[in-house]
Amino acid sequence: MKTLVATKPREAALLDVEAPNLGEEEVKIKVEFSAPKHGTEVVDFRGITPFMDEEFSEEWRSFVPREDTSEKGIVFGEFKLGNMIVGEIVEIGHKVTDVSVGDRVCTYGPISEYVIVNASNNHRLLKMPEHGKWQNAVCYDPAQFALGAVRDAHIRPGDCVAVSGLGAIGQIAIQLVKKMGASLVIGVDPIEHRREIAREGGADVCLDPTSCDAGFEVKKLTDKQGVDAWVETSGISSALQDALKGTGYAGTISYIAFAKPFPEGLNFGREAHFNNANLVFSRVASEPNRDYPRWDRKRIERTCWQLLMNGHLDCEKIIDPVVSFEDSAEAYMKYVDQSPNLSIKLGVQHG
């Protein structure tokens, strides 16, 4: 079967990969739609992830050198690209009872003709409802990080909120906070198309941080007070500087981005020193959840699936552009790595 593989840093190709034998508790899915992850997966694709030469120690809660220095966190030529898939189950192992051949499902998996996954007590193998949108389904992963960031920011009805970085996570965060009853929602992104989609999703105002002082404009929009919370998804140092200026006294910055090393210029000796902002690093995949035991990753996942499938969230315009499976390698390099400004979240249509 053909699968999208990173053959070397910043190069992708559709390769013929031998399909594994189907296990007794596994299912084989013929993929109809898929999507990559535009954040951490890109860092892996470029070969600059800290996991390349280090590993994260749960014992020390810190990155430590790999014991076997010959091992790498990413093995190019084997690293399969992609994050979420939607498709039809075409074969099942003899011990599978929760799903059947013909079921349409969503799950985690690479951009591939077929995906084989465990189907025994797998809460991430999700049956698609009859009218469920595939665009919403492939946003299952970014929706979790958006919901986690919003919850970590303790946003409440009536709050003023800014969201910087209007990729899939930022767009979903815009929809969430608006429907939660935020009184003012401000989107911040240099790309006009992303700002347009954010306005359709509920943003009251959108700012281009390359043509204005976004932090100062946020202060003007809030009668000099600043926003109650700022969700930062871009990982750009100037965006954090804007947040430090535009967040109100003792407000919260929920920092969701998997950032690259900051260049010189980020200055905590300015507004940060005076405004007492709470800078919270948000990662929904880290356990225990800040609200454990009431909330954990499974509850976040379950809640997001409900919001995506019942239409509370609408990700149809977030999936842009949509390309054919045959063109997925070139599209991945172009839209995910080389020119991410040309896309929001890449979608791939199979067949």
Secondary structure by P-SEA (a helix, b strand, c coil): cbbbbccccccccccccccccccccbbbbbcccccccccaaaaaaacccccccbbbbcccccccccccccccccccccbbbbccccccccccccccccccccccbbbbbccccbbbbbcccccccccccccccaaaaaaaaaaaaaaaaaaaacccccbbbbbccccaaaaaaaaaaaaacccbbbbbcccaaaaaaaaaacccccccccccaaaaaaaaaaccccccbbbbccccaaaaaaaaaaccccbbbbcccccccccccccccccccccbbbbbbcccccccccccccccaaaaaaaaaaaaaaccccccccccccccccaaaaaaacccccccccccbbbbbcc
